[in-house]
Amino acid sequence: MDRRPQRPRRRHRPAGRPSRAHLRDRLALGAATVAALVIGAAPAVGQSISDGTPVSVPGPAATVLSVDHHGQGRLVEAFGDIHRARTIAVIVPGVGWTGPLLSDERDAGRRHPAVQARSLLAEMERLAPGVPAAVVVWLDYDPPEGLGPDAARSDRAVAGAPRLAAFVDGLPHTATVSVVCHSYGSVVCAHAAPHLDVSSLVVVGSPGMDVWSRAGLHTSATVWAGIAPGDPIGVVPHSRIDGYGHAADPTAPEFGAKALPVDGARGHNGYLVAGTGSLRAIAQIAIGEGARVHVPAPTDSATEPVLP
């Protein structure tokens, strides 16, 4: 009789099924990422909501292109005649906006998309007098209402991306179209990018675009990215774990986007303010003169660790 001690049989885990310890670790990493994103984004989102000092910008009244009462209320408005325009810029706003808020311009501050649209239109017309131009504020999606998991995830951006692509495809094909993506709006633009037939994609105040490099956007458009030195969105960690986080910093040199000048821009909402280098550069890009934009010299950036 064989009296050697018998080894306990090892239970084999089915292939592809992670261990409980692995799942626990992933859950912990995901929770840490959500917390870091929410805490990091808090100053930017708080500023975005509260930065409402009234601003008066002359320009055309908004023309409503579409209204949808589903979700939080969606609205698309045009400033200028999109049917005659030879250059069109489409602004995609970020967290906190709804259709009712967009349509209400009482005491509108510089964060209000209508104010930003008129500022951009005025600069486009100043740089290219006599060339018909228009700016559209596209809010045909449901942005996250504020801080929380929705802002750290991309579900709402993914849901809205096909509508952005369809809208842009319906614009006059005789016009040069650029898309300007602010904050969480840049996540929407990223998921729509492969289907956007546009000349340029401009990203400002972005938490990330759910890709690790420009190549991941699968677009032939020229991609520009900028962040103001005082924009608190810059403290948001650039990671992506189990659907949380928005990956790389699009302003990092290794990402591969062109650097957008942001001189004069202040905070999270200052990119489309009259007199700033960012407004001038975005207007130049929108009218097809991106080659004349003075691209700032690249600076060293700390690379965030890529988490599993």
Sequence and secondary structure as in RCSB ss.txt:
>XXXX:A:sequence
MDRRPQRPRRRHRPAGRPSRAHLRDRLALGAATVAALVIGAAPAVGQSISDGTPVSVPGPAATVLSVDHHGQGRL
VEAFGDIHRARTIAVIVPGVGWTGPLLSDERDAGRRHPAVQARSLLAEMERLAPGVPAAVVVWLDYDPPEGLGPD
AARSDRAVAGAPRLAAFVDGLPHTATVSVVCHSYGSVVCAHAAPHLDVSSLVVVGSPGMDVWSRAGLHTSATVWA
GIAPGDPIGVVPHSRIDGYGHAADPTAPEFGAKALPVDGARGHNGYLVAGTGSLRAIAQIAIGEGARVHVPAPTD
SATEPVLP
>XXXX:A:secstr
   S          TT   HHHHHHHHHHHHHHHHHHHHHHHHHHHHHHH   B        EEEEEE STT EE
EEEES TTT SEEEEEE  TT  HHHHH  TT BTTSHHHHHHHHHHHHHHHSTTS EEEEEEE S    SSSHH
HHS HHHHHHHHHHHHHHHTS TTSEEEEEEETTHHHHHHHHGGG   SEEEEES S  SBSSGGGG   SEEEE
E  TT GGGGS    BTTBS BS TTSGGG  EE   TT  STT TT TT HHHHHHHHHHTT GGGS       
        
